[in-house]
Amino acid sequence: MAVDTLSSQRKTGQGNSGGTPLSGARFVMILGVTAVLFFLGLIPLEAIPEIPVDIDSKPFFIPLVLAALLPTGRPGFAVALGASLGEGLRDMMEGYELDDPIGFVGYAVGFALASYVIGTRARSPLFLTIGAIVAAFVQALFEASSFLLFGTESMGIVIQSTIGNTITHGVIWGAIPLLFLVPALHGRFERFLGFAPKGFEADVPPLQPLVPRHPPDPDALLSAQALQFRYPGETGRALAGVDIDILPFRVTGLIGPSQAGKSTLCKVLAGLAPHVTGGEMTGELQQPATGPEALGIGYVADDAAAMMTRTRGLMEVASALAGSGLSVEEIEYRALDALDAVGISETEARRYIWELPLQKQSLVALVAATVTNPHILIIDELPSHLDKVGKTILRQQIARVTARGGAVLLVDNDTDRQLVHCDHIAIMRDGRIVAMGEAPDILSNAQILEPLGLSPPLELTKMAQPDGSEQDAPLATPLPADDHDPSISTPILELRAIAMDNDDGERVLRDCSLSVAAGRVIGIAGAYGAGKSALARLIAGLARARSGQVIVGGDDITNWSVAQRLDHVATVIHAPHAFFSERTVALEMVRSLRTAGDTGSEDRHRQDALVQRYAAMLDLVDILDADPLALPPGIAKRVQVAAMLTRGAPLLVLDRALANLDPKGVTLMHEALRNYVTTGGTVLLLDHDMDILSEWANQLFFLSDGRLNPAEPQHDALLSQISRFGLDWPHAADIAVQNGRQAMTRAELLAVADGGTA
């Protein structure tokens, strides 16, 4: 069988010159982004009445920002064509006119020229202004010339229209916004489209090819040999020489700390890097077939929604079936059937992706990746996003792939889950694979796991003969709830008969009541769709209740705004990147203090002290100057928690904020929250992961059918309750039951193994 060398030479997508290599996929992506943004911007601005003759308002700053930030050449031309397409879509809505094609050519020529005028001088106000005026003048001239071509207006009107639109489009809606937007976005936006920032000059030589450490396995479906990869604008390597074989009938697990290179390796193997992400790569990817027989690869990213290319779940799955030879009707039927099989109704399938719960967004991505029956399925950090139902669906999809002789690469730092799913384990660190072997051998080897802060799976723990080594204690020992505790004189948090509807008018919370004291970690457990995020948004002030009261520290904050609640409640959600707005981690933490009331020079010393304190606590000192949007999810969560802790609010709400942390992140977060709780703070921890809740919470409630139910005090009754509410038992409880014992946490399991009682 012939072997196709997919990448035998150095590839690059980095640079700012007109010769920048640009794949067809990235060209179309830039064109599409420009077209959609420009089209959306035209809708409100074109509602402004025209000034006779044909002088109107168009958001030229949108394509101009892209033209300024992205390289000249093909990227700039993609922006120009995207602006023309966006205008064309808008004109089709209003009604096609004979002179429209001339205007489209004007957009393409004008913005292409603006890209060359600005060149690499994106930080020059002068060239930004000149570029904006050139784009507007050329487009206005083309459009006004149609008056003469079709004999509808005089030369005086042509001149008037050209000058007028140059002023409105090029100055008012061009240069003025451009001068503010480009400095704000420079260095932050380009990398999402796979480019280094203009002006980036790194004295870094090109990557030199490495020698593979071993030959590829002849049975492998896909082999990576000596892979190196560097992102645009970066000096360090994300991959520093990776050799890995993806074998048939096998699930390979990938484990490693944040920034080890796991997600980058997934993108390279899936064909996204460097073709979509940009960057520089050396090494080889080999597979045993080419052309129509080439192996199909399905990929589910760690941020599934962000990687989707369509706005609705049905469209995302249908797009994966494009080219299958099926009719449009057959594709839609098959897509709906596949989504229904994972619990996504037709109504949900036709909704916007962002309207779906996180689990269903992830399941849409999983269906889109598997509906074409790929030979290789790559899954990056998906298990932590899924509850019991979602994990069952994932196991089924994995089994389908491997049963057909396919292979699965599964990224997950949970060693217990990896032992269940995987036959083979590879461990990454610093862009390299540092250990590889059969799952039980790797996951039971303390010499390999301990330097990474990983613990062996509980199933491999020697329960009968514990080694006596010191184990990390849980943040707080789980305790049964007791709403009638006489020591609670003034609860830190009270929810009184809360009722709340979602955006569709459906009741998500009904008669939801809670009363807790300070200095505790309160766990709120519930399957996806139970209303955990709705409850978090309610307490934070991001949503309003239909009825009931929210009381924090004795103050009724039910009708307070988000800003008014900042001294009472700090909230961390499961998607921290959505709330970052500052250019550095330090500024993000300072912004949190300013919104909480610290303003003026007299507070600067206090701000700096708090930033340094919490940055040190969560090991962020070395990245205070880093862009928070560029951080991996686990580190980004530590940044958001640090920013919230600086406020000193008595209540901290964590909505799925502990998922996807690497071992170092777990340890740091553990100590930070321990310090917060011992100084009187209260944590409300909302999650579906019973491992997290059993280890961290000392009072537990289950959210189901819109109501909070206190945890049962007896072990067997609690396990029954966990199952009844659609959740998985903690791994410790599962292992303990298999051995005829009772335990809910790792520490308790080791205690009973040593003859103690939990």
N, C-alpha and C positions, 0 to 999 in steps of 0.2 A: 504493500500500500504506500502510495506516494505521500510524502510529508511536505506540507506547505509552510515555508518560512514566512510568517506574517510580518515580522519586524526584525530584519537582519542588519539594519543600519541605523545610525543615529537619526532620530526624528525630533524636530523642534516645532513648536507653535509659538515661540516667544520672539519678540522683537517689535520694532516700531516703524520699520521702513516699508516702502511699497513692496518689497520682496517677501514680506512675512508670509510663510506658508499658512494657508487657510483651507481647511477641509470643506467639502461641500455642505456637510452637516452644520458647521459653525457659520458658514455664509448664510444659509437659510435661517438659522437661529437668529442672527443679527438682523436680517431683513424682517423676519416675523416680529421680533420684539419692537423694532422701530415702527412697523406698520400698525401694530395694535396700539401702542402708546400714542402715536400721532392721531390715529382714528379716534381714540377715546378723548384726547385733548380737543379735537375739532368740535365735538358735540356741544360742549357748553359755550365755547368761544364764538362759534358761528351763530349762536342765538343773539349776539350783539348786532344791532341793526347796521347795515352797510352805510358808508358815506358815498354819495354819488360822485363819480361813477365807478362802481366795482372796487371800492376801497373797504376792506373788511378786516377781521381779526382772526389770525391763525396762530396756533402755538408753535412757532418756529423754534422756540427754545428747546423743544423735545428732541428733534433730530439733530439740532446744533450741539446739544450736550453730548450726544453719542458721537457725532463727528469730531468733537474736540477731544474726547477721552480715548477713542479707539484709533488704531493706527491708520495711516493713509493707505492707498492702494485698494485691495479687494475689500477690507473691512469698511473703509469709508464709502466705497461704491455700494456695498450692501445697505448701509444706512441711507444713502441717496435713493436707492430703489425702494427701500421700505417706506420712506416718506411719500414717494410717488404712489405706492400701493395704498397707503393709508388714506391719502386724498381721494384715490380712485374709489375705495370702498364707501367713503362718505358721499361722493358724487352719485354713486349708484343708488344710495338711499334717497337722495334729493331729486334724482332724475337726470339722465344722461343728456349732455349738450354737445353740439358739434365741435366746440372749441376745447373740450376737456382734454383730448389727447395732447394738444400743444402745451397745456398747463402741466400735464404729467411729465413731459420732457423737460420742462422748466424746473420742476422739482429735482429730477435726477441730476441735471447739469449743475444747478445752483448749489445743492448740498455736496456734490462731489468736489466742486471748486472750493467750497468752504473748508472741506477736510484738508485739501492741499494748502490752502492759505494758512490755516492754523498750524498744520504740520505737527512738530514736536513741541510747540510753544503753548501748551494747554494752560500754563500758569501765567501767560502774558495777557493782561486786560486789553492791550492795544490790538493784538492779533485776534483775540476773541471777538472784539467789536468789528474789526475789518471783515472777518469771516462771516459774521452774522449779516452785515450789510451786503456783502457780495452775494450770499445765498438769496437774500430777499430781492435784491435788484435784478438778478438774472431771472429768477422765477417770475417776478412781476413783469419784466420786459417780454418774456415769452408769452405770458398770458395776455398782456395788453396788445401784443402784435396780432393776436387772433382777431381783434376788432378790425384791423385793416384788412386782414386776409379774407374775412367774411363780409367786409364792407358795411359794418354796423355803426362805426363811430369815426370821428375825425382824428387827425394827428394830435390836436390839442388834448383830446380826451385820453389818448394813448399816453401822452407825457404825464398828464395829471394822475392817471391811474398808476403808472409806474412809480412816480415819486411818492404818491400817497401810500402805496403798499410797501414800498421800501421802508418808509418811516414806521408804519404800524407793525409789519412783520419783522423787519430787520432791527429796529431800535426798541419799540415798546414791548413787543412780544418776542424779541430775539436777544439783542445785546444786553438789555437791562437784567432780565432773569439769568442770562448766561453767566454774567459776572459774579453772581452769588452762587449759582448751582455748581459750576465746574470746580471751584475751590473746595466746596463741601463734599463733592463726590469723588474728586481726584484721589486715586489710590485705593478706593473702596469698591467701586463699581466694576472696573475693568476685569478683575480676576474672575467675576462670575461668568464672563464671556470668554475667559481664557487668555487674557493679555496682561503683560506687565504694565504698570503705570508709565505714562510718557514722562521722560526725564529720568527713569530708573537706569542707573549705570552701575553695574556691579562688576568689579574686577575679578570675575570668576571665569576660568577657562571652560571650554565646552566639556561635557562629560566624555570621559574616555572609556571605551568598551572594556568590560571585565571578562575574565575567563570563567566559564561555568565550573562549579565545583564537582559536578557529576553529570554524566550524560543523561538525556531524557529517557524516561521509562518507555519502552516500545509499545506498551499497552495503554499509555495515557491518552485520554481524550483531548487534553490540552496541557502543554508543558511550557513553563516559563524558565528561561535560561539567562542568568546573569542580568536580571532586569534592574536598571537604574531609572529613576524619574525625578525631575525637578520641576516644580510649578513655576509659571511665569512670575517674574519679579522676586523670586526667592534665591538665596545663595546656597542654602543647604539642600540635601537630597532627601526627598520623601521615601524613596526606595534606594537602597545602597548595595544592590547585588542580590536579588532574590532568585532562588531556584526552587521550583515547586512543580509537582506533577498532580494533575487532577485525573484520578483513575475511575473507570466505570464501576458501577454497583457500589460506590463508596460515598459516604458523607465525611468530608474533611472539615474539621473544626479549626478555626483561626482565633487565637487568643493573644492578648498583649495589652500593654498600657496605652493611654492616650498618646497620640502622635507617634505610635510605633510604625505606622504605615499600612495598617490593615485596610482602611477604606480606600486608600490610594491603590493598593494592589487589586482590590475588587474592581475599581474603575478601569485599570489597565487591562485586566483579564476580560472585562465586559466590552472593551473596545471604546470606552468613553474617553480615556486618557491615552495619548494627548489629542485625539481627533476632535473632541468637544471641549475639553478643559484647557487645551493649549499646554505648553510646557515642553520639556526636552526629555527624550527617552533613549536609552540604549538597551541592547539585549535582544533576545529572540522570544517570540511566541510561536509555538508550533502546534498544529493540529493535523490529524491524519487525512483530511479531505479538503478539496477546494471547490470553487464554483458553486453550482446548485447543491452539491453534496456536502458543503461545509456545515459544520455543526452549529446548531442553534444555541444561543446563550440567553437565558433569562436572568434579569438583574433586578433586585429590590434594594434600594439605597437605604441608608440609615435614616434619612429624612425623606420618606417615600413621597409625600405630597410635593415637596420642592423639586423632585426629579420628574414629575409627570409633565407630559407635553400637551395635555388636553385639559379642559376646564371641568369636564363632567366624567364620572366613573364609566358610564356606558361608552363615551367617546374614547376614553383611554384604552379600554379593552378592545373596542372595535378597531382602533388604529393598529393594534398588535396583529389583528387578523387581516389587515390590508395586504393584498398580494397573494392571498390564499386561493384565489380563483372563485370564491363564493360571491353570490350576488349581495347587494346591499342589504336586502331583506334577510338573507341567510346569516350574514355577519351580525346583524343586530339581534336576531333570535339566539345565535350561539353565544354572543356576549352577555345577553340578559340571563340565559340559562346558566352560564358559568358563574355570574355574580350571585344569582339566586342560590346556587349550591353552597356558597359561603355565607348565606344569611343576609345578602344585600338585595332588598326588594327593587322592583322596577322603579317605584317612586324615588327611592334613594339613589338608584343608578342614574337617574336623569337630573339629580341635583348637582349643584356646583360642588367640587371636591372639598372645598374649605367649609362647607356646611355639614359635612359628615364628621362623626366622632373620629378621634385619632385611630382607633383600632380599625374602623371601616375604611379609612383612607389607606391604611397599611394593607388591608385585605384586597382593596382594588388594585394596588400595585402588585400584590402577589398573584392575583388572577391574570393581570396583564402580562406578567412574566412567565406564566405557566400555560396559558390558554393554547399556545401553539406547540405544546409538548416539546420543550427544549431538551437538548441532550445534556446541557450543563445549567444548573440553577445556582446563582450566586446571591446569598442573602446576608445583608450587612445589618447586624444589631436589631433584627426584627423581633425575636422572641420576647424581649423586655417590654415591647409595646402591646403584647397580647395577653388577654385574660385566659381563663380556662377554655372557653369555647374557641378562641382564636388559636391557642396552642394546639388544640386537637386538629383544627383545619390545617395548620402548618405541618404537623406530623403526617397528615394524609397526603399533602402535596409533595413532601419530601419522599414518602414511600412510593408515590406514583412515578417520580423521576427515576429513582434508583431501580425500581422493579423492571423498567424498560431498558436497563443497562446504562442509564445516565449517571451523572455525578452531581454532587451538591457541595458547595463551599459555604460554610456557615460561620459567620463572625459573631461571637458572643463570649463575654468574660465570665459568665456563670458556669463554673466547672461542673456543677450538678447537672445542668441542662446539657452541657456538651457531652457528658458521659452517656446520657440517655440517647442523644441523637447521633453521635459521631462514632465512626470506626477508626478514624485516624485524626491526629491532632498535630497542628503546626503552631509554634509559639514565635511571635514576632517581637522584636525590640530594636529601636534605632534604625528602622528601615531594612532589617535583615531577619531572616528566619534563623533563630538560635537553637531550636530543638524541633524534632519531628519524629513521629513514631506512632505505634498503635495507641489508641486512646487510654486503655487501662494503664499501660506502661508509663506514658507521659504524665497522666493526671495523678498517679500515685507516687511520683518522684519528687520528694520534698526539695532536693538540691536544685531542681529546675524551677519549681513553683515559688519557693520562698523569696528568691531575689526579686521577683515580680510582685510580691505581696499577695500571692494567690494561695488559697487553701485547697487541699485535696477535696474531691467530692465526698459528701458524708457517707455515701455508700461504700467508699473505699477506706473509711476511718476504721481503725481497729478498735471496735467497741469493747471487746472482751479484755483487751490489754492496752489501755490508753498509755501513751508515752509519758504522761505527767507534765508535758510542757505547758507553759502558761498560755492560756487562751484569752483573746480579747473579750472583755465583758460587754454585754449589750448596753446600749445607752441607758436603758431603764428596764427593770424586771417587769414583764407583763403582769398587770393586775386586773382583776375583774372590775367592771364599772360599778359605781355606787352613787347614784344621784342623791342619796339621802345622807351623805357624809356630813356629820355635824360640824366638821372643821371648815367647811365651805361657808364662810360668812358672806363675803362679797366675791362671787365668781368672777374670774377674769373674762370669761366668755359665756354669754347666754344667748341661745336661740329660742325664741318663744313662738311656737305655733306658726312656723314659717310656711307659707304657700307661695309657689313660684311657677310660672309658665315659661316655656321656651319660645323661640321666635315664631313657631308654627301654632302657638296657642295651646300646646299640649302641656299638661301638668307634669312637672318633673320633681317638685317638692310639695309635700302635703303634710301639714301638721308636724313639721320637722322641729323637734325641740332638743336642746342640749344645755347642760350646765357643768362647767369644769373649773377647777381651781388653777391658780398660778403654779409654775414650776413643774409642769407635766408635759409629757408628749402624748397627745391624744390621737389615736389612729382611727381614721374613717375608711373602712373597707367597703368595696363595692365593685361589681362587674362593670364593664363598659356600658354606658347608657343609664347607669343608676342615678346619676345626677351629681357626682363628686365635683366636677369642674364647675357646674352651675352653682353649687354651694360655695366653692372658693371665690367665684366671681361676685357672688352676693355679699360675702363678708368683706371683700376688698372694695366694694362699691362700684364694680364694673357692671352690675346688673341689679335690678330692682325686684323686690318681692311683691307678690300680689297682696299679701297680708302678713302680719306677724311683726316681730321686733328683733333687732340685732343689738345686743348690749355688750360693750367691751369696757372693762374697768369701771363699771357702774354708770357709764355714759350711754345713752340711747343714740346709736349712730345710724339708725335705720334710714333716715333721710339725708344723711351727710353725703357730700360729694367725695370723690376719690381723694382730692387734695386735703379735705378736712379730716380724713381718716388716717393720714400718714403718721401722726404721732401715736396712733392706737394700733394700727395693723400694717404689717409688711407682708407682701405676697410674692411668691415665686411660682411661676407656672412651668409646664413641661416643655415649653418652646422659648428659651431665653433669648435667642437671636431676634425674635420678633419685637423685643422691647429695647434692644440696644440702639442708641442714637448717637453716642459720642465716638470720637475717633480713637480714644485710648481707654484702656481698662481704668486707669486712674481717674480720668474725666468722668467715666461712667459712675464710679463710686462717689465722686464729688457731686455729680448731678443728683444722686439719691439724697445726699445731705442737704443740698440747696432746696429740693422740693419739700424736704421735711422742715425747712425753716431756717437753716443756717445760711445767712447771707451777709455780705459786707466783709471788709477787711479784718474786722475784729474776730471773725470766726475762722479765718484762714488757717491759723495755727492749729485750732481744734480739728478742722477738716483734715489737715495733713496728718495729724497724729492718729485720727481714726482710720484713715485710709491705710497708713503704714501698719497699724495694729491688726486690722482684719486681713490685709494682704499677706502679712506674715503668718497669720493663723491658718490661712487656706493656701499657703505657698504660692502666692501670686506676685511676689515682689519683683521677680525677674521678668514679668510680662506686663508690668504697669504701663509701659509705653506701647504695648501691642494693640492692634485693632481688635476689639471684642468680636466683631463679625467674622474674623478669620480664625477664631479659635474652634477646636473640636467641641462637640456638644458637652462632653463631660467636664472639660475645663470651663466652658461657658457657664455651666450651671454653678460652678464654684464662684465665678465672678458675680453672678446675680445674687447668690446667697450672701456673699461678702458685702455687696452693695446694700442689701436689705438689712443686714445685721448692724451696719453703721448707723442706721436710723435710731436704734434703741427702742423700737416699739415693743410693747409688752406682749404682743401676739404675732407669731410668725406662721403664715399659712403656706404650706408646701404642697403643691398639686403636682404629683408625679415628678417631683424635683430630684429624687434620689435614684431614678432609673438611669441605666447606661453609664454609671460611674465606674471608672477603673479602680483597681484595689487601692491605689494611693488616694484617689478621690474619696472613696468610702471612709478610709481612716481619717483623713483631714476633716471631712464633713462631720464625722462622728464626734471628733474632739471639739469642733466649733459649736455644734449644737449642745454637747454636754456642758460646755462653758456657759452658753446662753441659758440653758434650763437651770443650772445650779445658781445662777445669779437672779433667778426669779422669772425668767421668760417662759412663755408657754408656746408649744409647737402644736399646730393642727396639721397632721400628716395624712393626706388623702392619696390612696393608692389601691390597686387591685392585687398587688404582689404581697402575699401573706408572709413570705420570707422577710421582706423589709419591715412590714408592720409588726411581726412577732418579735423581731430583734430590737426594734427601736421604740415601740409604743409601750406605755405603762397603763393605758386605759384604751379600750377598744370598743368601737361601735360599727355596726353594719348598716349601710345605706341601701335600702331596697324599697321599691314601690313608693318612693318619695318620703320615707320615714326612717328615722335612726333607731336601730335596735341595739341595746347593750349586749355585749358579749356574755355568753354563759360562763359561769365560774368553774364548772366541772369540765375536765379535759375531754371526755368522750362527747359530752353535750356540745362543747365548743367545736370539735371536729365535725360533728353532724351539722352544726350551724354554718360552718364554712362551706360545706358541700351544698347545703340548701340554698345558699345565696350565690351559687354559681362560681365559686372560687376554688383554687387548688390549695390543698394542705401545704403548710411549710415543709421543706425537704426534711427537716429534723423530725417533724411529726411523722412523716411517711416512713422514714427509716426506723424510728422508734417502734411504731406499730408492727412493722415487719419483724422486729426482734422481740415483740411482746412487752414493750416498755412504753412509758409516757414521757414525752418531751415536746416542747414547742420551739425551742431555740437551739443553736449549736452548742452553747454553753450548757444548757440543760441536758442535751443528749450526751455530752462528754461526762457530765456529773453522774447520770444514772449508769453510764458505762463503768464508772469507777466505783459503783456501789452506793452512790448517794441517791437522794430523792429529789425529783424536780417539783 
